[in-house]
Each structure stands twice: as structure tokens, then as C-alpha cells.
Amino acid sequence: QTGFSARGTVLRGTLTGVPFGRYATHLVLLLSGGGVAVAQREALRITQSSNLAGEARDDILVEGLVVVARPGRMLPEALAEQAALGRTALITGALERALALALEYTRGRKQFGKPLAAFQAIQQQLAILAAEVAAAATLTDYAARAASEGEAGNAIAAAKVRAGQAAGHACRIAHLVIAQHDLLEVAHRRRREQLADRFVARVKRIEIEKLELLHEQRCRHRAH
């Protein structure tokens, strides 16, 4: 809801589940009647909350003076494009970090005496992951340059779609790379347990045979 006072435009309203809203210094809002409102931190009351993953998802009560830009100064479509570009940049940054973590993990962890990154199956998955990250980063950079020069709707849309596709592949591959090591570790541990069980069973069998032999010798001795 918007109202007016002697000091300017007053905005009242509540936003729920805002990602990382607690860190915001300003809030940019598209108004249903047209225009864009910018609220400073002083006009925001934030209730911190989180989703099931533990990520910040806060409720924000807006109540105070705001700066309003009419459609002629900042079109809602242009702001939506900038928001999409920002989201694409966030996805691309997360992809690059996922690749870095996967490389660090596979180079540092060893299996059968050599790093995971030395296994061909792991190398193939990492190569696919690197290609997906490179594709998303290239289109995101191109969209950012296009946005700085003028019309960039198509470039931003292409970058957003490609980054979304890369995110699906990256999540699968990153989890697969780590899970493969875990599966190898479990298999190796089970193999050791099987060998240990077999050894223990063999020792027990030897002990039983020894007792049986001693019992047989005593019986013969008594018979004589």
C-alpha cells in the first residue's frame, strides 16, 4: 500500500520468505500501480527465518518513506531483466565454486593409493562439469556486457536458461564424484571386514580342530 505525507511517499506492506533479506541495505520493489520503489534499511523491519536447508528466508515489513521512480525513469521490465541477470550471475558463481570444490576434493582424497582425480571415470565427470561451468560463465559474461551497452533481453534470457541447465548437470556430477568415493570407501571397508571375518573364522576353526585333536589324543591315552 502506498500513501503520501508532507515528507514524501510512504509504503506499507509485508514480504515473506525473502532470500537473505537480513543482509539488505536497500529494498527495490515493483509497484502494482506502476513504478519502482526503493526503501532504505530504516524503513525495513526484518524477522529472520530459514528454510529446510538452513538458508536465510526472512520476512520483511516495509513501513516508511521510500523513493518512487515512475515507469518513464525505470521500467519494470528493465528491472526484471536486471534481476534475472543478477540471479544468473549467482548461479554461475555457485557453479564455479562447485567445480573448485570438486577438484579440491578429488585431488586431496585418495583411493587405492592414488588421488581420485587420477581415475579415468572421475576425470570424465570433472571434464563435463568444467564444460558446463565454462558455457554458463561465457553466456553470463556476454549478457553482462550487453546489459552495460543497452538492450540485452535476449542475451540475459539465453544466459539464464544455459545457467539453469548447467546447474542441473553440475549438481548431479558434483554429488556423483563424491558419492563414487564414498561407495568405493564402503566397498573397500566391507572387503576388509569380509577378510577379517574370514580370518577370524579360520582362527576359530584352527582352535576347534586343535581342541578336537587334543580330545582325540586324551581318549586314545585313556584307552591304552
C-alpha angles and dihedrals in degrees: 000000000000128000138167135237136172089270098051142274118348120204125199126183147106130246120195130205097010109176110244091343091156090073096052120116092182134021122213115203134185109224119221091225092053132274135067128270125206116200123192124221092262090065093052130087109191127199109196119227139149142214128239090279092057093250119143112265106166135185114231125199111200114202119149148054117327137182112243124203115196120226092263091065100039120008117214089231091057091049091049089053091051090049090051090050090050091051090049090052090051091051091048092049090051090050092052090049091049090053092049092050092047091051092046092049097047093045094049102042120074134205125185089357100307137079118273089238089067093066114096094222091055091046091054092052092047091050091054090047092050091050092051092049092048092051093050093045093049094053092043091053090048092050092049091052091047091050091053091053101044136272110036107154096120094043092050092047092050092048092048093051094046093047090051091052091048091050091059093051093042094053091050095047097042092051091043093053092053094039092053089058090047091050091049089048091050092047091048091048092048090049090053090048091050091050090047092049090049091050092048091048090050092050091049090049091051090050091050092049089049091052091047090051092049090048091051092049092051091050091052091047091053091047090057 
